[in-house]
Amino acid sequence: MPWDYLESTFSMLESAYPSGLEEADYWCLLKVVSDEMSDRNTARVFEICFDYDWAVVYNDVLKIQSGNEVLLQGSDVDRVRSHLQRHGLDEWLAE
């Protein structure tokens, strides 16, 4: 598979969201993931894991990275980060 280097990301997200990504978590998860990987890879991960359109996600990443904090609530970002920690976030960050 051409995306083998993203396998640990796929595993973490599929473990955290086995039934798919909840809409309420979209922007916060995008923030957490895109802070740690490239914009294009973030879009690719959301495309593969959650069946989102790559171009839409890529543009949403750019919105988040441009400082558009209106889309985020700090406590929700912390909640999503805590959820991911139960599914291997710390190990993923250590890679």
N, C-alpha and C positions, 0 to 999 in steps of 0.2 A: 504494500500500500504506500502511495507517495507521501502520506502524512504520518509515517511511523514516529517521527520526532514529536508529534503531538499526542501520542498514545496516553501518556500519564495525565494529560489535561482531559482527554476524552473520558478516561476511567474515573477521574475525580467528579466530573460533571454528571456522568451517567449514574454514579453512585448517589450523588446529592439530589438528583432529579430523575428518578427512575421512571416516572410517569410523564416526563416532559417538564419544560420550564413553565412555572406559574407566571402569568402576566405581571403580577405584582412585584416579582423579583427581577424582571428583565433589565431595567435600567441599572439597578444596584449591582447585579451580577456582571453586567457589561463593564461597570466601573471597576469592580474588583479584578476581573480578568484582564481588562485592557491596561491596567496600571502595571501589569507584570509581563505582558507580551506585546508583540507588534500589533498594530491596527489590523493589518491584513490577516495575520494568524488568528486574531480574536474573531474576526468575521468568519473565517474558515471554520473555526471550532463551533460557532453557533449554527452555521450552515449544516455541518455534518451531525452534530449532536441533537440539534433541536429543529432541523429542517426549516430554518429561516433563510430568506433570500440574502445572499452574500452582500450585494450592493446596498441593501437597506441597512444591514447590520454595520457595514463599513461606515456609512454616513452617520449612523447613530453613535458609533465610536468617536468619530470626529466631533460630534456635538458634545459628547461627554468630555473629551480631552481638551476642548476649547474653553472649558470652564463653565459650561451651561449647567450650573448647580440647581437650577429650577427643577430639573428633571429628577433630582435626587433628594432624599431625606436622609440626613446623617445617621439617624437611628436605624433606618432600614438598611443602609449600607453595612452598618455594624451587625445587624441581624443576619444578613446574607453571609457576611464574612464568618460569623460564628457557626452558621449552618455548614459552610464549606470546611471549617476546621474539623468538624466531626466526620468529614469524608476525605481527609488527607491534604488539606490546604497547606499545612506547615511542611509536610514532606515535599509537596509540589514546589513550594517556594524555595526549598533547600536544594533543588536540582540544579 
